[in-house]
């Protein structure tokens, strides 16, 4: 679902359900238009994880300098994949913000990884419940 002229931060307490009343897990994301005064990095880069420490929602801001197939994945400190925020999808060059809801995960350190065909960037995030 795509909404124009609406910020994902304006969504609060939304429940998405199937016709059979089953709850559907949703991830919201935002893409900001390219600003010529702020050049993109030469490689895909996680710009910020906010807030950090977080509970339970983490904002993941990153930049993609070229159109690329991109995934955003969360790992625990043992290296096990615990969640996929963004599947391997084609993203156009630009700045993005995704939101990870970690309500079903235990407190601890997590590794956020953005991966394209040519580059990988990782940062740590601390979930405190």
LINLINPE-V578057 format. One record per residue. N is the residue number from 1. RES is the residue in one letter. PSI is psi in degrees with one decimal (* if undefined). D_LAST is the distance of its C-alpha to the last C-alpha in Angstrom with 1 decimal. Layout:
BEGIN
N:RES:PSI:D_LAST
N:RES:PSI:D_LAST
END
This chain:
BEGIN
1:X:132.6:30.6
2:X:128.5:31.5
3:X:129.2:31.5
4:X:147.2:33.6
5:X:21.2:33.1
6:X:131.5:29.7
7:X:142.6:26.5
8:X:-20.3:23.4
9:X:-13.3:21.4
10:X:-10.4:23.7
11:X:127.7:22.2
12:X:140.0:19.8
13:X:51.6:19.0
14:X:132.8:21.3
15:X:125.7:21.9
16:X:130.2:24.4
17:X:154.9:26.3
18:X:168.6:29.2
19:X:-25.6:32.5
20:X:15.1:31.6
21:X:19.5:28.6
22:X:134.7:26.1
23:X:140.0:23.0
24:X:127.5:23.1
25:X:131.7:20.2
26:X:145.3:21.1
27:X:130.4:20.4
28:X:146.2:21.8
29:X:159.2:23.5
30:X:146.6:25.9
31:X:127.4:28.9
32:X:146.5:30.6
33:X:154.4:34.3
34:X:134.9:35.8
35:X:115.6:36.7
36:X:-20.8:39.8
37:X:-16.0:39.0
38:X:92.3:35.7
39:X:150.1:36.8
40:X:153.5:34.5
41:X:164.4:33.7
42:X:-22.4:36.1
43:X:156.6:33.4
44:X:137.2:30.3
45:X:135.5:27.5
46:X:120.0:23.9
47:X:-39.3:24.2
48:X:152.5:20.7
49:X:116.9:17.0
50:X:140.2:15.6
51:X:164.2:13.3
52:X:106.3:12.4
53:X:158.8:9.7
54:X:163.1:8.3
55:X:115.9:5.9
56:X:0.1:7.4
57:X:133.5:11.0
58:X:130.1:12.8
59:X:124.3:16.5
60:X:108.1:18.8
61:X:132.6:22.2
62:X:163.9:25.1
63:X:141.8:28.9
64:X:118.2:31.5
65:X:-22.2:35.0
66:X:161.9:36.9
67:X:121.8:36.8
68:X:154.4:35.0
69:X:122.8:33.3
70:X:142.3:29.6
71:X:150.1:26.5
72:X:118.5:22.8
73:X:148.0:20.9
74:X:132.7:17.5
75:X:153.3:17.8
76:X:179.5:15.7
77:X:-11.6:17.1
78:X:-4.0:19.7
79:X:7.3:21.1
80:X:134.6:20.4
81:X:125.4:20.2
82:X:-19.8:17.1
83:X:153.6:17.8
84:X:115.4:20.7
85:X:-37.2:20.1
86:X:120.8:23.9
87:X:171.8:26.6
88:X:94.0:29.7
89:X:152.8:31.2
90:X:124.6:33.8
91:X:140.6:32.6
92:X:160.2:35.1
93:X:137.7:35.0
94:X:-173.8:32.7
95:X:136.9:29.3
96:X:153.4:26.4
97:X:122.4:22.9
98:X:158.5:20.7
99:X:129.6:17.3
100:X:122.8:14.8
101:X:111.5:12.5
102:X:24.5:9.9
103:X:-30.7:8.8
104:X:6.0:10.8
105:X:151.0:9.6
106:X:160.9:7.7
107:X:148.2:5.7
108:X:-178.4:8.9
109:X:136.2:11.7
110:X:152.9:13.4
111:X:122.9:17.0
112:X:127.6:18.2
113:X:128.1:21.9
114:X:132.3:24.6
115:X:134.1:27.9
116:X:-178.4:31.4
117:X:-21.6:34.6
118:X:-11.7:35.4
119:X:151.8:32.2
120:X:136.3:28.6
121:X:141.3:26.0
122:X:150.5:22.6
123:X:156.8:19.7
124:X:146.3:16.4
125:X:139.8:13.0
126:X:118.6:9.8
127:X:121.0:6.5
128:X:116.6:3.8
129:X:*:0.0
END
